[in-house]
């Protein structure tokens, strides 16, 4: 099993309020998500990941972890609407952290 670090900057993708909604969905057992992966060549379903929040100053740090539940696949670029594709992988989120209150949800 390999470990990947997924950088997450709430200023550019998935706003912090969406992350908090994810914490609620995780508590309800209904959370599924995917993430764009740049270093996808060796990624396999079952590999682990850590969400590392960046760009928020003192609140930067680990915001969750889990495992990849799929092999990489392509989808349209989430950031640009120029018909380019990125590689994504599905996530099985095991734990999310509200970095503003340091409350773990497992």
N, C-alpha and C positions, 0 to 999 in steps of 0.2 A: 504494500500500500504506500502511495506517495502522499505528501502533504502539500497543498497549494495555499498561498495567501492571496485572497481576493481583496483588492483595494476598493473601498467604497467611500466616495466623497458625496455627501448629501447635497452639496451645492450644485452638482451636475446630474446625479442620477438618484433614483429612489429617495425622495425627500424624507426627512426624519419622521414626519407624521406617518408615512407609509410603513416605515420600520416599526413604529409603535403598533400599527394595525396588524402587522405580521406577528408581533408578540401575542396579540389577542387570538389571532387565527391559530397560532401554534398551541396555545392553551386549549383551544377547541378541537385540536387535532385535524385541522383542515388546511394546513399551509403547504403549498407547492409553489416552486418558483424556478426560474432559470437565471443564468448569469452569463455575460459575455466573457469568453476565455481567449486570451491572446497566446499563451503558451500551451496549446491544446494537443500538440503532437503525441505526447506520451500519456495523456489523461485517460483513465479508464473508470467505468462505473465501479464504485466502491472506494475510490480514492477519497481522502479527507480534505477538508478545506477549513480555513479560518477567515471570517470576515474581519478586515482591519479598517476601521473608520479613520479617514484622513481629512485634513482641511478644516478641522473644527477646533484647533488649538488644544486646550487642556483636556478636551473630551475625546481626543484621538485615542485609539487603541482597539483592542479586541471587542467586537460587537456581536459575535456569534460564531458558531461552528457547526459542522455537520459532515455529510458525505455526498459525493456526486452520485446521482441515481441513474445517470445515462452516460453513454459515450458522447463525445462532441458531435454537434450537427450545425448546419448553417441556417441562418434566418436573416431577414433584413436588418441592417444596421440600426440600432435603437437611437443613435445620436444624430445621424445624418439621413436625410431623405433623398439620397442620390442613387438609389437602386444598387448599392453595394451590400454585400453580406458580411456577417461576422460569424465566428464559431461561438456556440453557446453550449452549455450543459445544464441538465436539470439538477436541482439541489434537493436533498433531504435534510431539512434544517433540524438539528438536534437541540440547539440552545440559542437564544437571543438575549442580548443584554441591552437594557436602557442605559446608555452611557451617562445620561444626565442624572440618573438616580442610583446607578450601580445595582439595580435589581435584576437578578438572573431569573429567567423563565426557562425551565427545563421540561 
